[in-house]
């Protein structure tokens, strides 16, 4: 037998022996496709919802084929200052152990929308008030933030920096479908919210060089500037009857203070009079009160005051860094995000501060929540 045939026979025997050993390894461990391909499988993150097919951006209205027209500027409103209000902080209620929500309805709401980084980066999710039916609505590499429901619960407006570093405003259906970009300029556009009739989106933008308040139609048209102050105006919300707007401003101080004005931007009135920051005003459903966050006593605490600025009371303090309060539709609870345990979760506190309930318990950060009408 030639030397070449001997070599071939030895190589064949070696290959057969190797396959036999590999088969024994596969049968013993079950690692077949990944072992052969050299691929490490990535398990789903614990507690993450099943991800449906990501919705595609689509056009809700043909009028959005071109960017909206130029911004119009009204006459500069003249601020009016109320007398100084001296708040009387109250002791924080006992916050532990936290009661979780078990009912299918809570606060008169059908559900919640919020931001979470549980799948890697900030995306928008919705769920029932008891934590069931969790669904991820946005799928992008950019940060999707500040979701707000329309008054009829059909749409969600939010901000995202999908096309560049500075964020734009987007609109989508309640199920995450038909996501549509509304702003097309080079400005920083943020904190959108709806008018009570659902016809306008209120937001702040630095289009003029400093942050001021604007409104536009749901298709991004008819952009109108509402304020023209010497300092930043931001984070605005319509009153339930649509006649007034509450917002935070630095027009009269270095730290943000809470103001209210008419819906056309006139007759601005300052409501808080502290050296510390006061921000994120939110109207009660009856329009009689405002919830807001203040740093007047140190860490960010939750306060409530009458709509004219009187009777300022701390209802929750020493509870982490409280952010973005929202009244429940029935006016009994205030939703907010905070990090008393280290990561941010969503909580609700009774409007008098007497009871706290925890709405999310994921180890990631959940924040910027809004009740579904």
Helices and strands as residue ranges (DSSP letters): H 3-29, H 33-37, G 62-65, E 72-73, E 80-81, E 99-100, E 111-116, E 123-127, E 135-136, E 144-149, E 155-160, E 168-173, E 180-181, E 189-194, E 200-205, E 212-217, E 224-225, E 233-238, E 244-249, E 257-262, E 269-270, E 278-283, E 289-294, E 301-306, E 313-316, E 323-327, E 333-338, E 345-350, E 356-358, E 366-372
